[in-house]
Amino acid sequence: MSSKQAKRICQIIKLKPEAEAEYKAIHAKVWPGVLAALERAHICDYSIHYYPPLHLLIATMKYTGDDYEADMQRIADDPETQRWWEVTDGMQSSFHEGATGSLGVVPWWTTLEEVFRLD
C-alpha cells in the first residue's frame, strides 16, 4: 500500500480469567519467529489491550501490504506461529459459535467495524 493509507484492523476476543497471568507473561516475551512472521506479512503498530472487568482482549494493528488475504495466509502457514497459537488459543474464548482456534474455518478473533477515525 505504498501510495495508499495503511489498513487498520481492530479485533476482540475473550480471555479466560484463569489465563490472565500466563497470557501477559507470554506476551511480555513474544517469540522472535512470531514477530518475524508478522513483519513479513506487513503487520506493524500491533498492540493488544486487556479490559479486566469483561476479560476482553482488544488488538489493533496496521497492514501495509498489497494482498491482505495472502499475507494472512502466510502467517497461518508459518510453523512458529502455529505453535504460538497452540499455546495462546487455549487461553481464549471466541465470540464466534463453532470457532475451534486460529487455524479453524470459523474466525477465532472478531474483527470490529471502524466507526470513527481522527488522523
C-alpha positions in Angstrom: 0.0 0.0 0.0 2.8 2.4 -0.8 0.6 5.2 -2.1 -2.4 4.3 0.0 -3.1 4.6 3.6 -2.4 1.6 5.8 -5.4 -0.7 6.5 -6.2 -0.5 10.2 -7.6 -3.6 11.9 -9.2 -4.0 15.3 -10.1 -7.3 16.8 -11.6 -8.6 20.0 -11.7 -12.0 21.9 -12.4 -13.2 25.4 -9.5 -14.1 27.7 -10.2 -17.0 30.1 -9.9 -15.4 33.6 -7.6 -18.1 34.9 -5.2 -17.5 32.0 -4.6 -13.8 32.6 -1.2 -14.1 34.3 0.1 -16.6 31.7 -1.2 -14.6 28.8 0.5 -11.5 30.0 3.8 -13.3 30.7 4.0 -15.0 27.3 3.2 -11.6 25.6 6.0 -9.9 27.6 8.4 -12.1 25.6 6.8 -12.9 22.2 8.7 -15.5 20.3 11.1 -13.9 17.7 9.8 -16.1 14.9 6.2 -15.0 15.5 7.3 -11.3 15.4 9.2 -12.0 12.2 6.2 -13.7 10.6 4.1 -10.6 11.4 6.7 -8.3 9.9 7.0 -10.4 6.7 3.2 -10.1 6.4 3.3 -6.3 6.5 1.8 -6.0 10.0 3.0 -3.1 12.1 1.9 -0.9 15.0 0.4 -4.0 16.6 -0.9 -3.9 20.2 -3.2 -5.9 22.4 -5.1 -4.3 25.3 -6.8 -6.1 28.2 -10.1 -5.0 29.8 -10.3 -7.0 33.0 -13.9 -6.4 34.1 -15.2 -8.3 31.0 -12.0 -10.3 30.3 -11.6 -8.8 26.8 -8.5 -8.7 24.7 -8.6 -5.9 22.1 -6.0 -6.0 19.3 -5.2 -3.1 16.9 -2.7 -3.3 14.1 -1.9 -1.7 10.7 -1.5 -3.7 7.5 0.8 -2.0 4.9 1.0 -4.7 2.2 -0.9 -5.1 -1.1 -2.6 -8.5 -0.6 -4.1 -8.9 2.9 -5.6 -12.3 2.4 -2.4 -13.8 1.0 -0.3 -12.2 3.8 -2.7 -13.5 6.5 -2.4 -17.0 4.9 1.4 -16.7 5.1 1.1 -16.0 8.8 -1.2 -19.0 9.3 1.2 -21.3 7.3 4.2 -20.3 9.5 5.1 -23.2 11.8 6.3 -21.0 14.6 3.1 -19.0 14.6 1.1 -22.3 14.6 3.0 -23.4 17.7 2.3 -20.0 19.3 -1.4 -20.3 18.5 -1.5 -23.8 20.1 -0.4 -22.1 23.3 -2.5 -18.9 23.2 -5.7 -20.3 21.7 -6.2 -22.3 24.8 -6.2 -19.1 26.9 -9.0 -17.5 24.8 -12.7 -18.0 24.0 -14.0 -16.8 20.7 -17.2 -14.9 20.2 -17.9 -17.0 17.0 -20.1 -20.0 17.5 -18.2 -23.1 16.2 -14.8 -21.5 16.3 -12.1 -24.0 17.2 -8.9 -21.9 17.1 -6.8 -19.7 15.0 -6.4 -22.3 12.2 -10.1 -23.2 12.1 -12.6 -22.4 9.4 -14.7 -20.1 11.6 -12.8 -16.9 12.6 -11.2 -17.1 16.1 -10.9 -13.3 16.8 -13.8 -11.0 15.9 -12.9 -8.1 13.6 -14.6 -4.9 14.7 -16.1 -2.2 12.4 -14.4 1.2 12.5 -16.9 3.9 13.1 -14.7 6.9 13.6 -11.1 7.9 12.9 -9.1 11.1 13.5 -5.8 11.0 11.7 
